[in-house]
């Protein structure tokens, strides 16, 4: 048997291998013949106008920097420098605008790890292979160690071409193969540098014009998909404003002059000494919310009691990355054969709340589709415990600024900020009557249907653009 792996059966996938000198792994992902055969076919093609090269030949690939232990993210005027994390790589862009900001003092300790215009960034921990480009000038921009920076070193390689190649099925196939890990997958920088790029060539040099032609052919699909994405983002913001407009509770305005304050904690019963919790804006927010009919979260919801997970051949797992923070819904479940660490049982009509960075809005209702799944221990599941509130209203209010800003002031930890059950239970929940709750839910549901339609259009257009890219390149 030669180096090309042979598929004996696909259901289930069974294959035989022959070890070579370069094989230093024994896992199935490395030897998967579906991936290996695809790459091998390209290697053996006798095309004079195409060439396979490793990524490190055409680009420098470097990692980012973890923030110093104990660093906290604070939304104040001193924090101005973007710190790009894996969650900021989306829609083929590096989302600098929504990245957390750090101070100049923190920046000085990691200033050798910068993104500049036209750099590509690819996620190398957790969700592997999400790729985006920084498409505008920016003075300073730091980035996390969970991202690899790809900086082209040959002017005849088009950044947008490489971006779409890495996002294509062929690019994703390679990043999946090269990733390693059990509970959390990682793509090493060395493996990232070994990704093979299929490039147009002309006269023994890289063919910039053909790259541009391929990208231009995708433009109509990509531009329409971008329109759908913008519409979807607008509808998501509109959904949030529905609740704000119905309740008419004004949130405190940020005071740009509030950089120093004095707090007497001698009679404070919170047990908290941190500046974030004692920020006067936190107290102002709570004071405003308490003037409206309200109850604490613990009076409306209670912890889910049944967390017993029965042994099984495989489990359907919901991790943090499977909850969309824009829509507050679970995107999918992934099948795993082993749980590896503590997990929670997910039951229909429970609400899960992320303890990790809860202010991002990772809150979801467990629907029929995900009943019986298991979830990350970073989630806390709650069930309804009152007839004064609708389940879907609780979900909406937990994802509103009325609650997310409360949680933002109560975070604890260093670089991975969390809240605990006690903070969640003491959350102030504005509580209008049931008819107003039902009206809010109805209006938001109508908006969500529009969001789903835009998302589906976006998905189809991107699929068409990928098909067109593959057709012209391969």
C-alpha positions in Angstrom: 0.0 0.0 0.0 1.4 3.4 -1.0 1.3 6.7 0.9 -2.2 7.4 -0.2 -4.6 6.0 2.4 -7.3 3.6 1.3 -10.9 3.9 2.3 -12.5 0.5 3.1 -15.8 1.8 4.2 -17.4 5.2 4.9 -20.2 4.0 7.2 -18.5 3.9 9.6 -15.2 5.3 8.1 -12.6 2.5 8.1 -9.2 2.8 6.5 -5.7 1.3 6.5 -2.4 3.2 6.7 1.3 2.7 6.1 3.5 4.7 8.4 6.2 6.9 6.9 9.1 8.8 8.3 7.0 12.0 8.5 4.2 10.4 10.4 4.7 11.4 14.1 1.0 11.0 15.1 -1.2 8.0 15.4 -4.7 9.6 15.6 -7.4 9.1 12.9 -7.7 12.8 12.1 -4.0 12.8 10.9 -4.4 9.7 8.7 -8.0 10.4 7.5 -7.8 9.4 3.8 -10.5 11.9 2.7 -8.2 14.7 3.6 -5.0 13.0 2.6 -6.2 11.9 -0.8 -7.5 15.4 -1.7 -4.1 16.9 -1.0 -2.2 14.1 -2.7 -4.3 14.6 -5.9 -3.2 18.3 -6.0 0.4 17.3 -5.4 0.3 15.0 -8.4 -1.4 17.3 -10.8 0.8 18.3 -13.7 -0.6 21.8 -14.1 1.8 24.5 -15.3 -0.5 27.2 -14.0 -1.0 26.0 -10.4 1.4 25.2 -7.6 1.2 23.9 -4.0 3.3 25.8 -1.5 3.4 25.8 2.3 2.1 28.9 4.1 5.5 29.7 5.6 6.9 30.2 2.1 4.7 33.1 1.3 3.9 34.5 4.8 5.3 34.9 8.3 3.1 33.2 10.8 3.4 34.3 14.5 1.4 34.0 17.7 0.0 36.7 19.9 0.4 37.3 23.6 -1.5 36.4 26.7 -2.4 39.3 29.0 -0.5 39.5 32.3 -2.2 37.5 35.1 -4.7 39.6 37.0 -5.6 41.8 34.1 -9.2 43.0 34.0 -11.1 44.6 31.1 -12.7 47.9 32.2 -14.8 50.1 30.0 -13.3 53.5 30.8 -11.5 56.3 29.0 -8.1 55.0 29.9 -8.7 51.7 28.0 -8.3 52.7 24.3 -6.1 50.0 22.7 -8.0 47.1 21.0 -7.0 43.6 22.2 -8.3 41.2 19.5 -9.4 37.8 20.7 -10.6 34.7 18.9 -14.3 35.8 19.2 -13.4 38.9 17.2 -12.5 36.9 14.1 -15.9 36.7 12.3 -17.4 37.2 8.9 -13.9 37.1 7.4 -13.0 40.3 9.3 -11.0 41.2 12.3 -13.6 43.0 14.3 -11.6 45.8 16.0 -14.6 48.0 16.9 -16.1 45.4 19.2 -12.8 44.1 20.6 -12.1 44.7 24.3 -9.9 47.6 25.1 -6.8 47.7 27.3 -4.7 50.5 28.8 -1.4 51.8 27.4 0.3 50.5 30.5 -0.9 46.9 29.8 -0.1 47.4 26.1 3.6 48.3 26.9 4.1 44.7 28.2 2.8 43.1 25.0 3.6 45.7 22.3 5.7 43.3 20.2 2.5 41.5 19.2 0.7 43.7 16.8 -1.8 43.5 14.0 -1.6 46.0 11.1 -3.6 46.6 8.0 -3.9 43.6 5.6 -2.7 41.1 8.3 -4.8 37.9 8.4 -5.7 36.4 11.7 -6.6 32.7 12.1 -8.0 31.1 15.3 -5.7 28.3 16.6 -7.5 27.3 19.9 -11.0 26.0 20.5 -12.8 26.8 17.3 -10.0 26.2 14.8 -9.6 27.9 11.4 -11.8 31.0 11.7 -10.0 33.5 9.6 -10.4 37.3 9.1 -8.5 40.2 7.6 -7.7 43.6 9.2 -8.9 45.7 6.3 -8.2 49.2 7.6 -5.4 51.3 9.1 -5.1 51.3 12.8 -2.4 52.8 15.0 -2.1 50.1 17.6 -3.8 46.7 17.9 -2.7 43.8 20.2 -3.9 40.3 19.9 -4.2 37.1 22.0 -2.1 33.9 21.9 -5.2 32.1 20.7 -4.8 33.7 17.3 -2.0 33.3 14.7 -1.1 36.4 12.7 -0.4 35.8 9.0 1.6 38.5 7.4 2.3 38.1 3.6 5.9 38.6 2.6 5.4 38.4 -1.2 3.7 41.3 -2.9 2.4 39.0 -5.6 0.1 37.2 -3.2 -3.3 38.8 -2.8 -4.4 39.0 0.8 -8.1 38.5 -0.1 -7.2 35.4 -2.1 -5.4 33.8 0.8 -8.3 34.8 3.1 -10.8 33.0 1.0 -8.5 30.0 0.4 -8.1 29.5 4.1 -11.9 29.8 4.6 -12.6 27.3 1.8 -13.5 23.7 2.4 -9.9 22.8 1.3 -8.4 25.2 3.8 -10.7 24.1 6.6 -10.0 20.4 5.8 -6.3 21.0 6.4 -6.7 23.0 9.7 -9.0 20.3 11.0 -6.4 17.6 10.1 -3.5 19.5 11.7 -5.4 20.3 15.0 -4.6 18.2 18.1 -6.2 17.9 21.5 -8.9 16.2 23.5 -11.2 18.6 25.3 -9.9 21.7 23.5 -8.3 21.5 20.1 -5.2 23.5 19.2 -3.4 24.2 16.0 0.3 24.8 16.7 2.1 27.6 14.9 4.3 25.0 13.2 1.3 23.1 11.9 -0.2 26.4 10.8 2.9 27.2 8.8 2.6 23.8 7.1 -0.8 24.5 5.6 -0.5 23.9 1.9 -1.7 26.7 -0.4 -2.7 26.1 -4.0 -1.7 29.1 -6.0 -2.0 30.2 -9.6 1.4 30.7 -11.2 2.6 32.2 -14.5 6.1 32.1 -15.9 7.4 30.4 -12.8 6.1 33.2 -10.6 2.9 33.8 -8.6 0.1 35.0 -10.8 -1.4 38.1 -9.1 -3.8 38.8 -12.0 -5.5 35.3 -11.9 -5.8 35.6 -8.1 -7.6 39.0 -8.6 -9.8 37.5 -11.3 -10.9 34.7 -9.0 -11.7 37.2 -6.2 -13.5 39.5 -8.6 -15.7 36.6 -9.7 -16.8 36.2 -6.0 -17.5 39.9 -5.4 -21.2 39.9 -6.3 -21.8 36.9 -3.9 -19.7 38.4 -1.1 -21.1 41.9 -1.4 -24.7 40.6 -1.3 -23.8 38.4 1.7 -22.3 41.4 3.4 -25.6 43.3 2.8 -27.5 40.4 4.5 -25.0 40.5 7.4 -25.5 44.2 7.9 -29.3 43.8 7.8 -29.1 41.0 10.3 -27.0 43.1 12.6 -29.5 45.9 12.3 -32.4 43.6 13.1 -30.5 42.2 16.2 -30.0 45.8 17.5 -33.7 46.4 16.7 -34.7 43.4 18.8 -32.8 44.8 21.8 -34.4 48.2 21.4 -37.9 46.7 21.4 -37.5 45.8 25.1 -35.9 49.2 26.0 -38.7 51.1 24.2 -41.5 49.0 25.9 -40.1 49.3 29.4 -38.9 53.0 29.0 -36.3 52.6 31.7 -33.5 55.0 31.0 -30.0 53.6 31.7 -27.4 55.8 33.3 -25.2 57.7 30.9 -21.5 57.1 31.0 -19.6 59.9 32.7 -16.3 60.4 30.9 -15.1 62.5 33.8 -15.6 59.7 36.3 -12.0 58.4 36.5 -11.6 58.8 40.3 -14.1 58.2 43.1 -14.1 57.6 46.8 -16.0 54.8 48.4 -16.5 54.2 52.1 -16.5 50.4 52.5 -16.5 50.2 56.3 -20.3 49.5 56.3 -20.4 47.7 53.0 -21.9 44.1 53.2 -21.0 43.0 49.7 -17.6 41.6 50.7 -16.2 43.1 47.5 -13.1 45.4 47.5 -12.7 45.8 43.7 -13.1 49.1 41.9 -15.4 47.7 39.2 -18.1 46.6 41.7 -18.0 49.8 43.6 -18.2 52.1 40.6 -20.9 54.7 41.3 -22.4 53.9 37.9 -23.2 50.5 39.2 -25.1 51.9 42.2 -26.9 54.4 39.9 -28.0 51.5 37.6 -29.4 49.5 40.5 -31.1 52.6 41.9 -32.9 53.3 38.6 -34.0 49.6 38.1 -35.4 49.4 41.7 -37.8 52.3 41.0 -39.5 50.1 38.4 -41.6 47.0 39.5 -39.0 44.3 39.9 -37.9 41.2 41.6 -34.6 39.5 42.1 -33.7 36.6 39.7 -33.9 34.0 42.5 -37.6 34.8 43.1 -38.4 34.0 39.5 -36.0 31.2 38.6 -34.5 28.3 40.5 -31.5 26.0 39.7 -32.3 22.9 37.6 -32.1 20.0 40.0 -31.7 17.1 37.7 -28.0 17.0 36.5 -27.6 13.2 36.3 -26.0 12.3 33.0 -26.6 8.6 32.0 -23.6 6.8 30.5 -23.8 6.5 26.7 -21.8 5.6 23.7 -21.7 9.2 22.6 -23.1 12.6 23.8 -24.4 15.7 22.2 -22.3 18.5 23.7 -23.2 22.2 23.9 -20.1 24.3 24.6 -19.8 28.0 25.0 -18.9 28.4 21.3 -22.2 26.8 20.3 -24.2 29.7 21.8 -24.5 32.7 19.5 -24.1 35.8 21.6 -25.8 38.0 19.0 -29.1 35.9 18.9 -28.9 34.1 22.2 -29.6 30.7 20.6 -27.7 27.5 20.3 -26.3 27.0 16.8 -25.7 23.2 17.0 -24.6 20.3 19.2 -21.4 18.4 18.5 -21.1 14.6 19.0 -18.4 13.5 21.4 -17.6 10.0 22.6 -16.2 11.1 26.0 -17.0 14.0 28.3 -13.6 14.3 29.8 -14.7 16.7 32.6 -17.8 17.7 34.6 -20.7 18.5 32.4 -24.4 19.5 33.1 -27.5 17.9 31.7 -29.7 20.2 29.5 -33.4 19.9 29.9 -36.2 21.4 27.7 -37.4 24.8 28.9 -34.4 25.5 31.1 -32.3 28.6 30.6 -28.6 28.3 30.6 -26.4 31.3 31.6 -22.7 31.4 31.0 -20.6 32.1 34.1 -17.7 33.1 31.8 -17.9 36.6 30.5 -21.7 36.7 31.0 -21.9 40.3 29.9 -21.5 39.1 26.3 -25.0 37.7 26.4 -24.4 33.9 26.1 -27.9 33.0 27.5 -30.1 30.5 25.8 -33.4 28.6 26.2 -33.1 24.8 25.8 -35.6 23.9 23.0 -36.9 20.4 22.0 -33.9 20.0 19.6 -31.4 20.2 22.4 -33.3 18.5 25.2 -31.1 15.8 26.8 -27.8 17.3 25.5 -24.9 17.9 27.9 -23.4 21.3 28.4 -20.2 22.9 29.5 -19.8 23.3 33.3 -19.4 27.0 32.5 -23.2 27.1 32.1 -25.6 27.3 35.0 -29.1 25.9 34.2 -32.2 27.4 35.7 -35.9 26.6 35.4 -39.0 28.8 35.9 -40.2 29.2 39.5 -42.9 31.8 39.2 -46.2 32.4 37.4 -45.4 36.2 37.3 -43.1 35.9 34.4 -42.9 34.3 31.0 -39.8 32.1 30.2 -39.1 33.9 27.0 -39.3 37.3 28.7 -36.7 36.1 31.2 -34.5 35.1 28.3 -34.9 38.5 26.6 -34.3 40.6 29.8 -31.2 38.5 30.7 -29.8 39.5 27.3 -30.7 43.2 27.6 -28.5 46.0 28.9 -30.6 46.1 32.0 -29.0 42.8 33.1 -25.8 42.6 31.1 -24.6 45.9 32.6 -25.3 44.6 36.1 -23.2 41.5 35.4 -20.5 43.7 33.9 -20.0 45.4 37.2 -20.0 42.1 39.2 -17.3 40.2 37.3 -14.5 38.5 39.2 -11.2 36.9 38.1 -8.2 37.8 36.0 -8.2 37.5 32.2 -11.2 35.1 32.2 -13.9 37.0 34.0 -16.8 35.2 35.6 -19.8 35.7 37.9 -21.1 33.1 40.3 -24.6 31.9 41.3 -24.9 34.4 44.1 -24.4 37.4 41.7 -26.9 35.9 39.3 -29.5 35.2 42.0 -29.3 38.9 43.2 -29.7 40.3 39.7 -32.5 42.9 39.5 -35.2 41.9 36.9 -37.6 44.6 35.7 -41.0 43.0 35.9 -43.9 44.5 33.8 -47.3 42.8 33.8 -47.8 39.6 31.8 -49.6 41.3 28.9 -46.6 43.7 28.4 -44.2 40.7 28.6 -46.3 38.8 26.0 -46.3 41.9 23.7 -42.5 42.2 24.0 -42.0 38.5 23.3 -44.3 38.6 20.3 -42.6 41.6 18.7 -39.1 40.2 19.2 -40.2 36.8 17.7 -41.4 38.6 14.6 -38.0 40.2 14.4 -36.2 36.9 14.9 -38.0 35.4 11.9 -36.6 38.3 9.8 -33.1 37.6 11.3 -33.4 33.9 10.4 -34.3 34.8 6.8 -31.3 37.2 6.4 -29.0 34.6 8.0 -30.2 31.9 5.5 -29.7 34.2 2.5 -26.3 35.1 3.8 -25.4 31.4 4.2 -26.6 30.5 0.7 -24.7 33.4 -0.9 -21.5 32.4 0.9 -21.9 28.8 -0.2 -22.3 30.0 -3.8 -19.2 32.2 -3.5 -17.2 29.2 -2.2 -18.4 26.9 -5.0 -17.4 29.6 -7.5 -14.0 30.0 -5.8 -13.3 26.3 -6.0 -14.5 26.0 -9.6 -12.1 28.7 -10.7 -9.1 27.6 -8.6 -9.2 23.8 -8.7 
